[in-house]
Amino acid sequence: MEQHVKAFWEKGFVVLPGVLDEPRLGRWRAAVDRMAAMVRARPQDYETRYTLLTEDNTDTWGVSHIFEPGLYDPVFAEVFEDRGVMSFVRWVLGERLRFWTAHALWEPALVDYELNWHKDNGDTDRFSPDGRSTHVQFNVCLTADDCFHVVPGSHRRPLTEVERTAVEKQGTGPLPGEIVVRCEPGDVLFMNHHALHRGSCAVGVKRRTLHINLQAADEPTGGHSSWRFMREEGYLQRMTATVRELMENTIVWDDAHPLPLSETVRRHRTSRQIKNHEARAAEGTRR
Ligand SMILES: O=C(O)CCC(=O)C(=O)O
């Protein structure tokens, strides 16, 4: 495990191969199949991610917040009990954790998915020279997946001019040093979301991936992810003990660290941009 953690610090990502066994893989994939069908049928009912969003037509590449009551499937709670997944996360972050996000990603049906270069949470200027991470984000790959592009080591230094331009112009073109990470079904890709990255997936290439983020319970940055649904009456009681504890830790931390108004506004703006974004290549650069 130690060498995987070292690679994660140095490069900003690492793939652990074959983490999931067949029964688990099949069960989790079937759950994402059901969810994708539900969201594709009524995308307006969820926090859907789009490659196409017009009055007449939509195409989707995933959905945010799979633990919200309208989407929740108990199968997803199993991720946080999985030794293969959680032992890596605990090596990096320690024993006490808090929940940040959980999303599901799939292939588009009409328009190729081309998400622009970015660091998550709008943290464009954040880096950490020693490679330490404020979180562990991970893609649980339930199908073969070569959708994740990253510039290794970019979480440890400021952006170059070329990279900054790509971020500011929502670019999806190639960047110097970029690599595409290739995963097999059952692999888990752990990433530092402060490494410059983007996603892509062509129509017709089946993708079923869980996209999850955890933090140490007392991590001073990030957080503020006690989503409204977590605070609904009776919600936490319906979760497994492990999920309940992760979410309770989030709520406790958020309540003890209220955000300044300026940061609340910034986050709302970032979240609105993500919600309205069509993740596809700009006109003129399409294949
Ligand atoms: O498609 C992927 O694996 C990357 C997704 C991503 O970067 C994001 O949701 O911010």
The ligand as a MOL file (V3000), in Angstrom:
LIG
                    3D

  0  0  0     0  0            999 V3000
M  V30 BEGIN CTAB
M  V30 COUNTS 10 9 0 0 0
M  V30 BEGIN ATOM
M  V30 1 O -15.0670 11.9460 -15.9920 0
M  V30 2 C -14.2520 11.9210 -15.0770 0
M  V30 3 O -13.7100 10.8920 -14.6590 0
M  V30 4 C -13.8330 13.2230 -14.4320 0
M  V30 5 C -14.9890 13.9470 -13.8330 0
M  V30 6 C -14.5870 15.2680 -13.2400 0
M  V30 7 O -13.4830 15.7270 -13.4060 0
M  V30 8 C -15.5570 16.0340 -12.4740 0
M  V30 9 O -16.6810 15.5720 -12.2600 0
M  V30 10 O -15.2000 17.1550 -12.0360 0
M  V30 END ATOM
M  V30 BEGIN BOND
M  V30 1 2 1 2
M  V30 2 1 2 3
M  V30 3 1 2 4
M  V30 4 1 4 5
M  V30 5 1 5 6
M  V30 6 2 6 7
M  V30 7 1 6 8
M  V30 8 2 8 9
M  V30 9 1 8 10
M  V30 END BOND
M  V30 END CTAB
M  END
